[in-house]
């Protein structure tokens, strides 16, 4: 076991865990930040997407020992009350059906817009290609991202 001081959603959190523990489980099991979802456990579906210094990463395969001083942002840290432009666009376009993948989708979309405020359809397809939606809401996701880009 090792102690880690992690900057998560703007606050420093201390945890004592095995260095190989995936960040997903630190968030969910140790810090009760359950918005980040477990999907495949192999970084293939995107349900566990978080931001690490603003970049979208898969938390299910990222060991806590790799975080260092980088800042982690989860869906809970995106906005206090769902007022982020991407979250608002998600509601406007009625994106979610079952909703399970949506936190990962939103986190990938916000990272895309941070790095590319005016993405093309091809940019959106590339950035979102690692996120699977079993309900097939891909067209609504794309439209929501375009709406959020206009709102920023």
DODREN-11768 format. One record per residue: residue in one letter; x, y, z of N, C-alpha, C in turn. Coordinates in nm, 2 decimals, padded with zeros to 4 digits. Layout:
BEGIN
 residuo     nx     ny     nz    cax    cay    caz     cx     cy     cz
       a      X      Y      Z      X      Y      Z      X      Y      Z
...
# end
This chain:
BEGIN
 residuo     nx     ny     nz    cax    cay    caz     cx     cy     cz
       x  00.08 -00.12  00.00  00.00  00.00  00.00  00.09  00.12  00.00
       x  00.04  00.23 -00.06  00.11  00.36 -00.07  00.01  00.47 -00.05
       x  00.05  00.58  00.00 -00.04  00.70  00.01 -00.02  00.79 -00.11
       x -00.13  00.84 -00.16 -00.13  00.93 -00.27 -00.21  01.05 -00.24
       x -00.16  01.17 -00.27 -00.23  01.29 -00.27 -00.27  01.33 -00.41
       x -00.39  01.31 -00.44 -00.44  01.33 -00.58 -00.52  01.46 -00.59
       x -00.50  01.53 -00.69 -00.59  01.65 -00.72 -00.70  01.61 -00.81
       x -00.82  01.60 -00.75 -00.94  01.55 -00.82 -01.05  01.66 -00.81
       x -01.09  01.70 -00.93 -01.20  01.80 -00.94 -01.17  01.92 -00.86
       x -01.04  01.96 -00.86 -01.00  02.08 -00.79 -00.97  02.07 -00.64
       x -00.98  01.95 -00.59 -00.95  01.93 -00.45 -00.85  01.82 -00.43
       x -00.77  01.84 -00.33 -00.67  01.73 -00.30 -00.73  01.63 -00.21
       x -00.72  01.50 -00.26 -00.78  01.39 -00.19 -00.66  01.29 -00.16
       x -00.66  01.24 -00.04 -00.56  01.14  00.00 -00.62  01.00  00.00
       x -00.55  00.91 -00.06 -00.59  00.77 -00.06 -00.47  00.68 -00.03
       x -00.50  00.57  00.03 -00.39  00.47  00.06 -00.44  00.34 -00.01
       x -00.37  00.31 -00.12 -00.41  00.20 -00.21 -00.28  00.13 -00.26
       x -00.30  00.01 -00.32 -00.19 -00.05 -00.39 -00.16  00.04 -00.52
       x -00.03  00.06 -00.55  00.01  00.14 -00.66 -00.05  00.10 -00.79
       x -00.08 -00.03 -00.81 -00.13 -00.08 -00.94 -00.29 -00.06 -00.95
       x -00.35 -00.01 -00.84 -00.50  00.00 -00.85 -00.54  00.10 -00.96
       x -00.63  00.06 -01.05 -00.67  00.15 -01.15 -00.74  00.27 -01.09
       x -00.72  00.39 -01.15 -00.78  00.51 -01.10 -00.94  00.50 -01.09
       x -01.00  00.42 -01.19 -01.14  00.40 -01.18 -01.19  00.35 -01.04
       x -01.12  00.25 -00.99 -01.15  00.20 -00.86 -01.12  00.29 -00.74
       x -01.01  00.37 -00.76 -00.99  00.47 -00.66 -01.10  00.57 -00.65
       x -01.14  00.61 -00.77 -01.26  00.71 -00.77 -01.38  00.65 -00.71
       x -01.42  00.53 -00.76 -01.55  00.47 -00.72 -01.55  00.42 -00.58
       x -01.45  00.34 -00.55 -01.45  00.26 -00.42 -01.39  00.34 -00.30
       x -01.30  00.43 -00.33 -01.23  00.50 -00.22 -01.28  00.64 -00.20
       x -01.33  00.71 -00.31 -01.37  00.85 -00.30 -01.52  00.87 -00.33
       x -01.59  00.76 -00.36 -01.73  00.76 -00.38 -01.77  00.86 -00.50
       x -01.68  00.87 -00.60 -01.71  00.94 -00.72 -01.76  00.84 -00.82
       x -01.89  00.81 -00.82 -01.94  00.69 -00.90 -01.99  00.73 -01.04
       x -01.97  00.85 -01.08 -02.02  00.89 -01.21 -01.93  00.83 -01.32
       x -01.81  00.80 -01.29 -01.72  00.73 -01.39 -01.76  00.58 -01.38
       x -01.79  00.52 -01.50 -01.85  00.39 -01.50 -01.74  00.28 -01.54
       x -01.77  00.16 -01.49 -01.69  00.05 -01.54 -01.76 -00.02 -01.65
       x -01.69 -00.03 -01.76 -01.75 -00.09 -01.88 -01.69 -00.23 -01.91
       x -01.57 -00.22 -01.98 -01.51 -00.34 -02.03 -01.38 -00.38 -01.94
       x -01.32 -00.28 -01.88 -01.20 -00.31 -01.80 -01.08 -00.32 -01.89
       x -01.09 -00.29 -02.02 -00.97 -00.30 -02.11 -00.95 -00.18 -02.19
       x -01.01 -00.07 -02.15 -00.99  00.06 -02.22 -01.04  00.06 -02.37
       x -01.15 -00.03 -02.39 -01.20 -00.04 -02.52 -01.33  00.03 -02.54
       x -01.41  00.06 -02.44 -01.55  00.11 -02.45 -01.56  00.25 -02.42
       x -01.48  00.31 -02.34 -01.48  00.45 -02.31 -01.57  00.49 -02.19
       x -01.64  00.40 -02.13 -01.73  00.43 -02.02 -01.66  00.49 -01.90
       x -01.53  00.46 -01.89 -01.45  00.50 -01.77 -01.37  00.63 -01.80
       x -01.40  00.70 -01.91 -01.32  00.82 -01.95 -01.33  00.93 -01.84
       x -01.21  00.98 -01.81 -01.19  01.10 -01.72 -01.09  01.19 -01.80
       x -01.07  01.30 -01.74 -00.96  01.39 -01.79 -00.84  01.39 -01.70
       x -00.73  01.38 -01.76 -00.60  01.39 -01.69 -00.53  01.51 -01.75
       x -00.52  01.61 -01.67 -00.47  01.74 -01.72 -00.54  01.78 -01.85
       x -00.67  01.76 -01.85 -00.75  01.81 -01.96 -00.77  01.71 -02.08
       x -00.69  01.60 -02.08 -00.70  01.51 -02.19 -00.78  01.39 -02.15
       x -00.86  01.34 -02.24 -00.94  01.22 -02.22 -00.86  01.09 -02.21
       x -00.87  01.02 -02.09 -00.80  00.90 -02.07 -00.89  00.79 -02.02
       x -00.86  00.67 -02.03 -00.94  00.56 -01.98 -00.89  00.52 -01.84
       x -00.97  00.54 -01.74 -00.93  00.52 -01.60 -00.93  00.38 -01.56
       x -00.99  00.29 -01.64 -00.99  00.14 -01.60 -00.85  00.08 -01.61
       x -00.76  00.13 -01.69 -00.63  00.07 -01.70 -00.52  00.16 -01.66
       x -00.55  00.28 -01.60 -00.46  00.37 -01.56 -00.43  00.35 -01.41
       x -00.31  00.30 -01.38 -00.27  00.28 -01.24 -00.26  00.41 -01.16
       x -00.31  00.42 -01.04 -00.30  00.54 -00.96 -00.16  00.59 -00.95
       x -00.06  00.50 -00.95  00.08  00.54 -00.94  00.13  00.62 -01.06
       x  00.05  00.62 -01.17  00.09  00.70 -01.29  00.04  00.84 -01.29
       x -00.04  00.88 -01.19 -00.11  01.01 -01.19 -00.01  01.12 -01.15
       x  00.08  01.10 -01.05  00.17  01.20 -01.01  00.10  01.33 -00.97
       x  00.14  01.44 -01.02  00.09  01.57 -00.99 -00.02  01.62 -01.09
       x -00.05  01.53 -01.19 -00.15  01.57 -01.29 -00.29  01.58 -01.22
       x -00.37  01.67 -01.28 -00.51  01.69 -01.23 -00.61  01.60 -01.29
       x -00.69  01.53 -01.21 -00.80  01.45 -01.26 -00.93  01.52 -01.25
       x -01.00  01.51 -01.36 -01.14  01.57 -01.36 -01.23  01.46 -01.40
       x -01.34  01.44 -01.32 -01.44  01.34 -01.34 -01.57  01.41 -01.39
       x -01.67  01.34 -01.42 -01.80  01.40 -01.46 -01.85  01.49 -01.35
       x -01.83  01.45 -01.22 -01.87  01.53 -01.11 -01.80  01.66 -01.11
       x -01.68  01.67 -01.16 -01.61  01.80 -01.16 -01.62  01.88 -01.28
       x -01.70  01.83 -01.38 -01.72  01.91 -01.50 -01.79  02.04 -01.47
       x -01.90  02.03 -01.40 -01.98  02.14 -01.35 -02.05  02.10 -01.23
       x -02.08  02.20 -01.14 -02.15  02.17 -01.02 -02.29  02.13 -01.04
       x -02.36  02.18 -01.14 -02.50  02.15 -01.16 -02.54  02.12 -01.30
       x -02.45  02.06 -01.38 -02.49  02.02 -01.51 -02.50  02.14 -01.61
       x -02.43  02.25 -01.58 -02.44  02.37 -01.67 -02.33  02.38 -01.77
       x -02.24  02.28 -01.78 -02.14  02.28 -01.89 -02.21  02.27 -02.02
       x -02.16  02.35 -02.12 -02.22  02.35 -02.25 -02.25  02.21 -02.31
       x -02.16  02.12 -02.29 -02.17  01.98 -02.34 -02.29  01.91 -02.27
       x -02.30  01.92 -02.14 -02.41  01.86 -02.07 -02.54  01.92 -02.11
       x -02.55  02.05 -02.13 -02.67  02.12 -02.17 -02.71  02.07 -02.31
       x -02.61  02.06 -02.40 -02.64  02.01 -02.54 -02.69  01.86 -02.53
       x -02.63  01.78 -02.44 -02.68  01.64 -02.43 -02.83  01.64 -02.40
       x -02.87  01.72 -02.31 -03.01  01.73 -02.27 -03.09  01.78 -02.39
       x -03.04  01.89 -02.45 -03.12  01.95 -02.57 -03.14  01.85 -02.68
       x -03.05  01.76 -02.70 -03.06  01.66 -02.81 -03.11  01.53 -02.77
       x -03.14  01.52 -02.64 -03.20  01.40 -02.58 -03.11  01.28 -02.62
       x -02.98  01.29 -02.59 -02.88  01.19 -02.63 -02.90  01.06 -02.56
       x -02.91  01.07 -02.43 -02.90  00.94 -02.35 -03.03  00.86 -02.37
       x -03.01  00.73 -02.38 -03.12  00.63 -02.37 -03.10  00.56 -02.25
       x -03.02  00.45 -02.25 -02.99  00.38 -02.12 -02.90  00.47 -02.03
       x -02.81  00.55 -02.09 -02.73  00.64 -02.02 -02.60  00.59 -01.97
       x -02.58  00.46 -01.97 -02.46  00.40 -01.91 -02.33  00.46 -01.96
       x -02.32  00.48 -02.09 -02.19  00.53 -02.15 -02.18  00.68 -02.15
       x -02.28  00.75 -02.11 -02.29  00.89 -02.14 -02.18  00.97 -02.06
       x -02.15  00.93 -01.94 -02.04  01.01 -01.87 -01.91  01.00 -01.95
       x -01.88  00.89 -02.00 -01.76  00.87 -02.08 -01.77  00.95 -02.21
       x -01.89  00.94 -02.27 -01.91  01.02 -02.40 -01.89  01.17 -02.37
       x -01.95  01.22 -02.27 -01.94  01.36 -02.23 -01.80  01.40 -02.20
       x -01.73  01.32 -02.13 -01.59  01.35 -02.10 -01.50  01.35 -02.22
       x -01.52  01.26 -02.32 -01.45  01.26 -02.44 -01.48  01.39 -02.52
       x -01.61  01.42 -02.53 -01.66  01.54 -02.61 -01.60  01.67 -02.55
       x -01.60  01.68 -02.42 -01.54  01.80 -02.36 -01.39  01.82 -02.38
       x -01.32  01.71 -02.38 -01.18  01.71 -02.41 -01.16  01.75 -02.56
       x -01.24  01.70 -02.65 -01.23  01.73 -02.79 -01.25  01.88 -02.80
       x -01.36  01.94 -02.75 -01.39  02.08 -02.76 -01.28  02.17 -02.70
       x -01.22  02.12 -02.59 -01.12  02.20 -02.53 -01.00  02.22 -02.62
       x -00.96  02.11 -02.69 -00.85  02.11 -02.78 -00.88  02.15 -02.92
       x -01.01  02.15 -02.96 -01.05  02.18 -03.10 -01.19  02.24 -03.09
       x -01.20  02.37 -03.06 -01.33  02.43 -03.04 -01.43  02.43 -03.16
       x -01.38  02.41 -03.28 -01.46  02.41 -03.40 -01.44  02.28 -03.48
       x -01.47  02.16 -03.42 -01.44  02.04 -03.49 -01.53  02.01 -03.61
       x -01.47  01.95 -03.71 -01.54  01.90 -03.83 -01.61  01.77 -03.79
       x -01.69  01.72 -03.88 -01.75  01.59 -03.86 -01.65  01.48 -03.84
       x -01.54  01.49 -03.93 -01.43  01.39 -03.92 -01.36  01.40 -03.79
       x -01.34  01.52 -03.74 -01.27  01.54 -03.61 -01.36  01.48 -03.50
       x -01.49  01.50 -03.50 -01.58  01.44 -03.40 -01.57  01.29 -03.41
       x -01.58  01.23 -03.53 -01.58  01.09 -03.54 -01.45  01.03 -03.49
       x -01.34  01.10 -03.52 -01.21  01.05 -03.47 -01.20  01.05 -03.32
       x -01.24  01.17 -03.26 -01.23  01.19 -03.11 -01.32  01.09 -03.04
       x -01.44  01.06 -03.10 -01.54  00.98 -03.03 -01.53  00.84 -03.06
       x -01.44  00.80 -03.15 -01.44  00.66 -03.20 -01.41  00.56 -03.09
       x -01.35  00.60 -02.98 -01.32  00.50 -02.87 -01.43  00.49 -02.77
       x -01.54  00.55 -02.79 -01.66  00.54 -02.70 -01.77  00.47 -02.77
       x -01.81  00.36 -02.70 -01.92  00.28 -02.76 -02.05  00.31 -02.69
       x -02.15  00.32 -02.77 -02.29  00.34 -02.72 -02.37  00.23 -02.78
       x -02.41  00.14 -02.69 -02.49  00.02 -02.73 -02.63  00.06 -02.78
       x -02.68  00.18 -02.74 -02.81  00.22 -02.78 -02.80  00.29 -02.92
       x -02.68  00.32 -02.97 -02.67  00.37 -03.10 -02.70  00.52 -03.12
       x -02.68  00.60 -03.02 -02.71  00.74 -03.02 -02.61  00.83 -03.09
       x -02.53  00.77 -03.17 -02.41  00.84 -03.23 -02.45  00.97 -03.31
       x -02.56  00.97 -03.38 -02.60  01.09 -03.45 -02.64  01.20 -03.36
       x -02.71  01.16 -03.25 -02.74  01.27 -03.15 -02.62  01.32 -03.08
       x -02.53  01.23 -03.05 -02.40  01.27 -02.99 -02.33  01.37 -03.07
       x -02.32  01.34 -03.20 -02.25  01.43 -03.30 -02.32  01.57 -03.30
       x -02.45  01.57 -03.31 -02.53  01.69 -03.31 -02.51  01.77 -03.18
       x -02.51  01.70 -03.07 -02.49  01.77 -02.94 -02.35  01.83 -02.93
       x -02.25  01.76 -02.98 -02.12  01.82 -02.98 -02.11  01.95 -03.07
       x -02.18  01.94 -03.18 -02.18  02.06 -03.27 -02.26  02.18 -03.20
       x -02.36  02.15 -03.13 -02.44  02.25 -03.05 -02.35  02.31 -02.94
       x -02.28  02.22 -02.87 -02.19  02.27 -02.76 -02.08  02.36 -02.82
       x -02.03  02.32 -02.93 -01.92  02.40 -02.99 -01.97  02.54 -03.03
       x -02.09  02.55 -03.07 -02.15  02.68 -03.10 -02.17  02.76 -02.98
       x -02.20  02.70 -02.87 -02.23  02.76 -02.74 -02.11  02.82 -02.67
       x -02.00  02.76 -02.70 -01.87  02.80 -02.63 -01.82  02.93 -02.68
# end
